[in-house]
Amino acid sequence: MASAGSSSAAESQFSDVEENPNGQISAPPCLKEFSFADLKTATSNFGHKALLGAGAYGRVYIGWFDEKTLSHPSESGIGMAVAIKIYYPETIQAFDQWQSEVNILGRRYHPNLIELLGYCWEDEKLVLVYEFMHKGSLDNHIFQSEINQATNMFTGDVFKPLSWDIRLRIAIGAARGLVFLHSLEKPIIYRDFKSSAILLDANYNPKLSDFGLAKLWPSGDKTHVTTRMMGTEGYVAPEYFESGHLNVKSDVYSFGIVLLELLTGLRAADLRQTNDNLVQWLKPMLSQPKTLMDVRMKGQYSLGAACNATQLTLKCLEVNHKYRPSMKEVLEVLVQIEAMTSMEEDPEVLEQIEAVTSMTEDPEVLEHITTVTSMKEVSEVLEQIEAVTSKKEVPEVLEHIEAIEEKPKNSDYRSRQSTAACHGQRSILHRFLTSLKEPFQCVSSKLSCMRI
């Protein structure tokens, strides 16, 4: 095979990707072309100590180069670390994946996509060079059964369980990466979204990697692409698994699986062994989301945040892709949950709310109790309710709930509030509920109808 050093040969291999205004660069000229000899030197001849991991199509090594130019390999531990992926002896599938990575990552940049620094294409050698991610892949950090055994091959440190805040940050960053791919003029379907494909930098910022199976959306008004099923067991969407039909909502399903793993600390494959239908398994959890959450995050999140995260996961895992949210909508909800989490919660108020919510198992009632407290629009109504509840006049309370139903809905209602306002609303809501002789028997039907 010709070397990638020939510009005409290179152009013939990359010309099938249509240029896009959303951050593309021209490949290969703007990607550095590495010689195989330099890559061997940078990895100590692809030695065992430099091996980071191996997959179905190749191995990944840590290598070292001069950090200013990337032109000269250096000794281990000196200069800038890079990740070097060398594909197994060339097959059509290996070449297709190598080419897909160059086409996608070589032409586009996003802070939540792994940065491709360069490539090597000499004889039968296919190699890609990426930025190095110091914390490794997400799966090494979250699974309960493996966390005590996993170590960082770069530092030698034992991985510690991730906090709620970091898990949420990772979910938001990964969602942003998918939103970028789906929002291109010709969307890109990731097709193999999974926890092991999310890499973390030194500050736990996530970046998506492994674009070998990514699919460029064809021209026209097609609703899906039909292709041979490829991906990782446990993460593949039902419609893709059953019929080979692929669309951007297939990525949403896979994201839901990863979100479920972040919440539970369990592998998707382990969950599926006893729960063929994850949606049916999740639904009963909505009323008591803490039974679902990873015990290692105990005390790190509010009831409302846990409930909303569980509900979002459920929506992502809808069997019918038409009922799943878009990744843009998923991202919006995650950002709202982050805003809830960042507020300084009053432990006494949270305790009161949990006591009230424990009185019902109705997931819709629970949803509205936990979300109403952060809705700007209901501030005025709740103040009115406070005045009414001081008299304990249930009929008047119900009239005010009717007023909520009559109000027009718009996106401004979901704007973030100050800590003081949020605390005030929660206190009002608590007094409102506890003032009723039969709290949920009287108003659950009304609360469940609220669509704010």
PAMARGU-222104 format. One record per residue (C-alpha): residue in three letters; x, y, z. Coordinates in steps of 0.5 Angstrom, whole numbers, padded with zeros to 4 digits, always signed. Layout:
N
ALAXYZ;...
END
This chain:
452
MET+0000+0000+0000;ALA+0002+0007-0001;SER+0005+0011+0004;ALA+0001+0017+0007;GLY+0006+0022+0005;SER+0003+0022-0002;SER-0002+0028-0002;SER-0005+0025-0008;ALA-0006+0018-0005;ALA-0008+0022+0002;GLU-0013+0026-0002;SER-0017+0020-0005;GLN-0018+0017+0002;PHE-0021+0023+0005;SER-0025+0026+0000;ASP-0031+0022+0001;VAL-0033+0027+0007;GLU-0037+0033+0006;GLU-0034+0039+0009;ASN-0038+0042+0014;PRO-0038+0049+0017;ASN-0038+0047+0024;GLY-0031+0046+0026;GLN-0028+0042+0021;ILE-0021+0042+0019;SER-0018+0039+0012;ALA-0015+0033+0013;PRO-0009+0030+0012;PRO-0005+0037+0012;CYS-0007+0040+0018;LEU-0006+0033+0022;LYS+0002+0031+0023;GLU+0004+0025+0020;PHE+0009+0021+0024;SER+0014+0016+0022;PHE+0013+0009+0024;ALA+0020+0009+0027;ASP+0019+0015+0031;LEU+0013+0012+0034;LYS+0017+0006+0036;THR+0022+0010+0039;ALA+0017+0014+0043;THR+0014+0007+0046;SER+0020+0004+0047;ASN+0019-0001+0041;PHE+0012-0002+0043;GLY+0014-0005+0050;HIS+0009-0008+0055;LYS+0010-0002+0060;ALA+0008+0003+0055;LEU+0001-0002+0054;LEU-0005+0002+0056;GLY-0010-0003+0053;ALA-0012-0007+0048;GLY-0019-0008+0044;ALA-0022-0012+0038;TYR-0018-0008+0033;GLY-0012-0006+0036;ARG-0007-0004+0042;VAL-0006+0003+0045;TYR+0000+0005+0048;ILE+0003+0011+0052;GLY+0009+0015+0048;TRP+0013+0021+0049;PHE+0015+0027+0044;ASP+0018+0034+0045;GLU+0012+0038+0047;LYS+0013+0044+0043;THR+0014+0041+0036;LEU+0012+0033+0037;SER+0017+0032+0032;HIS+0022+0028+0036;PRO+0021+0022+0041;SER+0023+0023+0048;GLU+0025+0018+0053;SER+0019+0015+0058;GLY+0017+0020+0062;ILE+0020+0026+0059;GLY+0016+0031+0054;MET+0009+0031+0053;ALA+0005+0024+0053;VAL+0001+0022+0048;ALA-0004+0016+0046;ILE-0002+0012+0040;LYS-0007+0007+0037;ILE-0004+0001+0033;TYR-0009-0003+0029;TYR-0008-0010+0028;PRO-0005-0013+0021;GLU-0009-0009+0016;THR-0016-0012+0014;ILE-0022-0008+0011;GLN-0025-0007+0017;ALA-0019-0004+0021;PHE-0018+0001+0015;ASP-0025+0003+0015;GLN-0025+0004+0022;TRP-0018+0008+0022;GLN-0021+0012+0016;SER-0027+0014+0020;GLU-0023+0016+0026;VAL-0019+0021+0021;ASN-0025+0023+0017;ILE-0029+0025+0023;LEU-0024+0027+0029;GLY-0019+0030+0023;ARG-0024+0035+0021;ARG-0028+0037+0027;TYR-0026+0040+0034;HIS-0030+0040+0040;PRO-0028+0040+0048;ASN-0032+0034+0049;LEU-0029+0030+0043;ILE-0022+0027+0044;GLU-0017+0031+0040;LEU-0013+0027+0034;LEU-0006+0030+0033;GLY-0004+0026+0028;TYR-0003+0019+0024;CYS+0002+0014+0021;TRP+0000+0010+0014;GLU+0006+0006+0012;ASP+0006+0000+0008;GLU+0001-0004+0013;LYS+0002+0000+0019;LEU-0004+0004+0021;VAL-0003+0008+0027;LEU-0007+0014+0030;VAL-0004+0019+0035;TYR-0009+0022+0040;GLU-0008+0027+0046;PHE-0007+0023+0053;MET-0012+0023+0058;HIS-0009+0022+0065;LYS-0015+0019+0068;GLY-0017+0014+0063;SER-0024+0011+0061;LEU-0030+0012+0065;ASP-0031+0005+0066;ASN-0025+0004+0071;HIS-0028+0009+0076;ILE-0035+0007+0077;PHE-0037+0000+0077;GLN-0037-0003+0084;SER-0035-0010+0083;GLU-0028-0007+0080;ILE-0027+0000+0083;ASN-0022-0003+0088;GLN-0018-0007+0083;ALA-0017-0002+0078;THR-0011+0003+0078;ASN-0009+0008+0074;MET-0003+0006+0069;PHE+0000+0013+0068;THR+0000+0015+0076;GLY+0000+0008+0079;ASP-0006+0011+0084;VAL-0012+0006+0085;PHE-0018+0009+0082;LYS-0023+0012+0087;PRO-0031+0012+0087;LEU-0033+0019+0083;SER-0038+0024+0087;TRP-0045+0026+0085;ASP-0042+0032+0082;ILE-0037+0029+0078;ARG-0041+0024+0075;LEU-0046+0030+0073;ARG-0041+0034+0070;ILE-0038+0028+0066;ALA-0046+0026+0064;ILE-0046+0034+0062;GLY-0040+0034+0058;ALA-0041+0027+0054;ALA-0048+0030+0052;ARG-0045+0036+0050;GLY-0041+0032+0045;LEU-0047+0028+0042;VAL-0051+0034+0041;PHE-0045+0037+0037;LEU-0045+0031+0033;HIS-0052+0031+0032;SER-0053+0038+0030;LEU-0048+0038+0024;GLU-0051+0040+0018;LYS-0050+0032+0016;PRO-0051+0029+0023;ILE-0046+0024+0026;ILE-0049+0018+0029;TYR-0044+0015+0034;ARG-0046+0008+0034;ASP-0042+0005+0040;PHE-0043+0010+0046;LYS-0041+0007+0052;SER-0037+0008+0059;SER-0031+0005+0056;ALA-0031+0010+0050;ILE-0031+0016+0055;LEU-0024+0019+0057;LEU-0023+0023+0063;ASP-0017+0029+0063;ALA-0014+0030+0070;ASN-0020+0035+0072;TYR-0025+0029+0070;ASN-0027+0033+0064;PRO-0030+0028+0059;LYS-0028+0027+0052;LEU-0031+0022+0047;SER-0027+0017+0043;ASP-0027+0011+0039;PHE-0030+0014+0033;GLY-0029+0008+0028;LEU-0036+0006+0028;ALA-0039+0013+0027;LYS-0044+0014+0022;LEU-0045+0020+0017;TRP-0052+0021+0016;PRO-0054+0021+0008;SER-0056+0026+0004;GLY-0064+0027+0003;ASP-0070+0026+0008;LYS-0069+0019+0011;THR-0071+0018+0018;HIS-0066+0012+0019;VAL-0060+0009+0016;THR-0060+0001+0015;THR-0053-0002+0017;ARG-0050-0008+0019;MET-0051-0008+0027;MET-0045-0007+0030;GLY-0043-0004+0037;THR-0043-0006+0044;GLU-0047-0011+0048;GLY-0052-0008+0053;TYR-0051-0001+0050;VAL-0055-0002+0043;ALA-0062+0001+0042;PRO-0067-0004+0041;GLU-0069-0002+0034;TYR-0062-0002+0031;PHE-0061-0009+0035;GLU-0067-0012+0032;SER-0068-0009+0025;GLY-0061-0005+0023;HIS-0065+0001+0023;LEU-0060+0007+0026;ASN-0062+0014+0028;VAL-0059+0020+0032;LYS-0064+0017+0038;SER-0060+0010+0038;ASP-0055+0014+0041;VAL-0060+0017+0046;TYR-0061+0010+0048;SER-0054+0009+0049;PHE-0053+0015+0053;GLY-0059+0013+0057;ILE-0055+0006+0059;VAL-0049+0010+0061;LEU-0053+0015+0065;LEU-0056+0009+0069;GLU-0049+0006+0070;LEU-0047+0013+0073;LEU-0053+0013+0078;THR-0052+0006+0080;GLY-0045+0004+0079;LEU-0047-0003+0076;ARG-0045-0005+0069;ALA-0051-0005+0064;ALA-0049-0012+0062;ASP-0050-0014+0069;LEU-0057-0010+0070;ARG-0059-0014+0064;GLN-0058-0021+0066;THR-0064-0020+0071;ASN-0068-0015+0068;ASP-0069-0016+0060;ASN-0073-0009+0060;LEU-0070-0004+0064;VAL-0075+0001+0063;GLN-0080-0004+0067;TRP-0075-0005+0072;LEU-0074+0003+0073;LYS-0081+0005+0073;PRO-0082+0003+0080;MET-0076+0006+0083;LEU-0079+0013+0081;SER-0082+0014+0087;GLN-0076+0012+0091;PRO-0070+0014+0087;LYS-0065+0013+0093;THR-0066+0005+0092;LEU-0063+0006+0085;MET-0057+0010+0087;ASP-0050+0008+0088;VAL-0049+0007+0096;ARG-0042+0011+0095;MET-0046+0017+0093;LYS-0050+0017+0100;GLY-0051+0024+0102;GLN-0048+0028+0096;TYR-0055+0029+0092;SER-0062+0032+0094;LEU-0068+0028+0093;GLY-0070+0032+0087;ALA-0064+0031+0083;ALA-0064+0024+0084;CYS-0071+0023+0082;ASN-0070+0028+0076;ALA-0064+0024+0074;THR-0068+0017+0074;GLN-0074+0020+0070;LEU-0069+0023+0065;THR-0066+0016+0064;LEU-0073+0013+0064;LYS-0074+0017+0058;CYS-0068+0016+0054;LEU-0069+0008+0055;GLU-0076+0008+0052;VAL-0077+0002+0047;ASN-0080+0006+0041;HIS-0074+0011+0039;LYS-0080+0017+0037;TYR-0081+0018+0045;ARG-0074+0019+0047;PRO-0072+0026+0048;SER-0066+0029+0043;MET-0059+0030+0046;LYS-0061+0037+0046;GLU-0067+0036+0051;VAL-0063+0031+0055;LEU-0057+0036+0056;GLU-0062+0042+0058;VAL-0065+0037+0063;LEU-0058+0035+0066;VAL-0056+0043+0066;GLN-0062+0044+0070;ILE-0061+0038+0075;GLU-0054+0041+0076;ALA-0057+0048+0078;MET-0061+0044+0083;THR-0055+0040+0086;SER-0051+0047+0086;MET-0056+0050+0091;GLU-0054+0050+0098;GLU-0059+0046+0101;ASP-0062+0046+0108;PRO-0062+0040+0111;GLU-0068+0041+0115;VAL-0072+0043+0109;LEU-0070+0037+0105;GLU-0071+0032+0111;GLN-0078+0035+0111;ILE-0079+0034+0104;GLU-0077+0027+0104;ALA-0082+0026+0110;VAL-0088+0028+0106;THR-0086+0025+0099;SER-0085+0018+0103;MET-0093+0018+0104;THR-0094+0017+0097;GLU-0091+0012+0091;ASP-0095+0016+0086;PRO-0089+0018+0081;GLU-0092+0023+0078;VAL-0094+0026+0085;LEU-0087+0026+0087;GLU-0084+0029+0080;HIS-0088+0035+0081;ILE-0086+0036+0088;THR-0079+0035+0087;THR-0079+0040+0081;VAL-0084+0045+0083;THR-0079+0048+0088;SER-0075+0050+0083;MET-0080+0053+0078;LYS-0080+0061+0078;GLU-0087+0061+0075;VAL-0090+0058+0081;SER-0087+0063+0087;GLU-0093+0068+0087;VAL-0098+0062+0087;LEU-0094+0059+0093;GLU-0094+0065+0097;GLN-0102+0065+0096;ILE-0102+0058+0098;GLU-0098+0060+0104;ALA-0104+0065+0106;VAL-0109+0060+0105;THR-0106+0054+0108;SER-0105+0058+0115;LYS-0113+0058+0115;LYS-0113+0050+0113;GLU-0118+0051+0108;VAL-0118+0046+0103;PRO-0123+0048+0098;GLU-0119+0055+0097;VAL-0112+0051+0096;LEU-0115+0047+0091;GLU-0118+0053+0087;HIS-0110+0056+0087;ILE-0108+0049+0084;GLU-0113+0050+0079;ALA-0110+0057+0078;ILE-0103+0054+0076;GLU-0106+0049+0071;GLU-0109+0055+0068;LYS-0103+0059+0067;PRO-0099+0059+0060;LYS-0093+0055+0060;ASN-0087+0057+0057;SER-0079+0056+0058;ASP-0078+0062+0062;TYR-0081+0058+0068;ARG-0075+0053+0068;SER-0070+0059+0070;ARG-0066+0058+0076;GLN-0068+0061+0082;SER-0064+0064+0088;THR-0062+0060+0094;ALA-0066+0064+0098;ALA-0072+0064+0094;CYS-0072+0056+0093;HIS-0071+0055+0100;GLY-0078+0059+0101;GLN-0082+0056+0096;ARG-0080+0049+0099;SER-0082+0051+0106;ILE-0088+0054+0103;LEU-0089+0047+0100;HIS-0088+0043+0106;ARG-0093+0047+0110;PHE-0098+0047+0104;LEU-0098+0039+0104;THR-0097+0038+0111;SER-0103+0043+0113;LEU-0108+0038+0109;LYS-0112+0033+0113;GLU-0111+0028+0108;PRO-0105+0031+0104;PHE-0104+0026+0098;GLN-0112+0024+0098;CYS-0114+0031+0097;VAL-0109+0033+0092;SER-0105+0028+0088;SER-0110+0028+0082;LYS-0109+0035+0082;LEU-0101+0035+0082;SER-0101+0030+0078;CYS-0104+0034+0072;MET-0100+0040+0073;ARG-0095+0040+0067;ILE-0090+0046+0068;
END
